[in-house]
Amino acid sequence: MTMPYLAQPDQQQKLEWLDGGQFAVLLDSAATDGQLTVGRFTVDKGEAPPYHMHTREDEVFMLLKGSALLWCDDQQMELTEGGIVFLPRNVPHGYRITSDTADLLMMCTPAGIEGMFRHAGRDMATPRPEGYEISPDLLAEAADLHGQIVVGPPR
C-alpha cells in the first residue's frame, strides 16, 4: 500500500483562531489534490464563529471532547462528546462551545477552506504580536475570499 501523505503532529500547521483557540491544519488541498480538508480545533468555553454557510464545500465535524450548542437553519441542537454532524453546503449553521474546553475534528470536501483559516488566523510558529486578535473585518475578508457567507453574529 502506498501512503501519499503523512504529517506527524509536530509537522502540522497550527493557527491561532477565534477567541484564542487553535486550529491545526491536518490535511489541506496540497496533501489531498484538492479533495479534502481536515482540521482540528482546540477551543475554550464560549468560542463561537459567526452564523455562516459554505458555498463551496460540505462539512462534517465531530466533537471529540466537550459539548456545544449547534444551530442549523432554524433548529437548535445539543452536540455532546462523540457526536458528529453533516452540514451540506448552502445551509446556514453555527455553534457555541458550552463545556470548559472542546476538541473538534472538521472535514470539508472539496478542499480549500483551509485558505480562510490561513488568511485570517495567525501561524503559531511566528511570534505573537502584542494585542493580536482576528478583527471582524479580517474574518469577513477571509470568508469572502473562500466562499463563506457570514449570515449573522455568533449565537
N, C-alpha and C positions, 0 to 999 in steps of 0.2 A: 504494500500500500504506500502511496506517495502522500506526504503531508505538504501541501503547498504553502502553508503559513503557520508559524509558531512564534508567539511572543510571551515570554515569561513576565510575571508581574513587574519586575524592575525595568522592562523594556516597553511597557505600555505608557502612552502619554496620559498624564494626569492634569486636568484643568480645574482651576478654581471656578466654581459656578455660583448660582444664586444663593444668597444668604450665607455665603462662606462654605457652602457644600463643595463636594468634589465630584467630578465626572471623569472617569477613566475610559479612554478610547481603547476598547479591546480588539475590535476588528473594524476596519474602515474600507472605503472604496478601493484603495490601492491593494489591500490584502485580499479582497473578495471579487476583484474585477467588476466592481460596481453593483454587486448583487445584494450586499447585506452590510449593515452597520450594527455592531453590538457594543454597548456601553454599560457602565456600572456607576450608579450614583451612590454616594455615601453622604447622607444629609441629616440634619437635626430637626427637631420638632418645629412645626410651623412652616417649613420650606414648602413653597407653592409657586409653580410657574403661572404666568398669566393663562387665562382660559384661552385656548387656541385650537387650531386644526392644521393638519398636514395636508398639503395639496399634492405632494409627490410620492409619499410612501405610506404604507400600512405599518402600524406599530404594535408590538407586543411588549408588555412589561410584566415582570414577576417580582413580587415583594419577597425578597429572601429573608429579610428581618424587619420587624416593626409592624406598624399599622398606619392606615391612611384612609381619608375620605376621598372618593372618586366621583367626579361628575362627568357624565356623558350625555350629550343633548340635554334633556330636562330631567334626567334621572340622577339621583344621588345614591351611592352605594358605599358600603364599608369594605375595604380590602384588608385582609389580615395576612399574617405571615404565611408564606407558601402560596398565596393567591396569585392568579395570573389573569390578565385581561388582554383581549384583542381589540384594537382601535383602528378600524378601517380609515383610509384617507377620507378627507372631507367631512369628518364627524367631529364637531367641537367637543373638547374634553379638557379636563384639568384635575389636579389632585392637591391635597394638603396632608402633610405628614402629621399624625396625631400621637405617635409614640415619641419617646425621648430622642431616639435615633432610628434611622432606617437605612436599609441596603436594598437597592432596586437594580434589577437587570433589565436593560432595554434592548430590544431587537427591532430594527426597521428594515423594510425591503421595498424598493431597492435602496442601495446605499446613497449617501450624500448628506444626510442630516448632520453628520459629524462636522461639516463645514460651518454650520451655525454655531456649534459649541466652540469651535476653534476661533471663530471670528469674534465672539463676544466674551469668551472665557479667557482666563489667564493661565498660560502654561506654568505649572508649579515648579518646573525646572529652572525658572528665571526668578530673580529677586522680586519680592512683592513690593510694589510702590506704596508709600505711606498713604493711608486713606483709600486704598483701592476698593472699588465696588463696580458692579455692572450697572451702568446707568440705563434707565428705561429707553433712552434714545438709541444707545448702542444695541440693546436687546432687540428693539424694533427693526433696526437696520439689518442685523444678522438674520432675524426671522424673515424679513422681506427678501433678502438675497437668496435664501434657501427654501423658498416655497412654503413658509409657515405664515399663517394668518392669525394675528392676535385678535381675538373676538371680544375680550373684556379683561378686567383686572382679575388677579387671583381670587379664588373663592375661599 
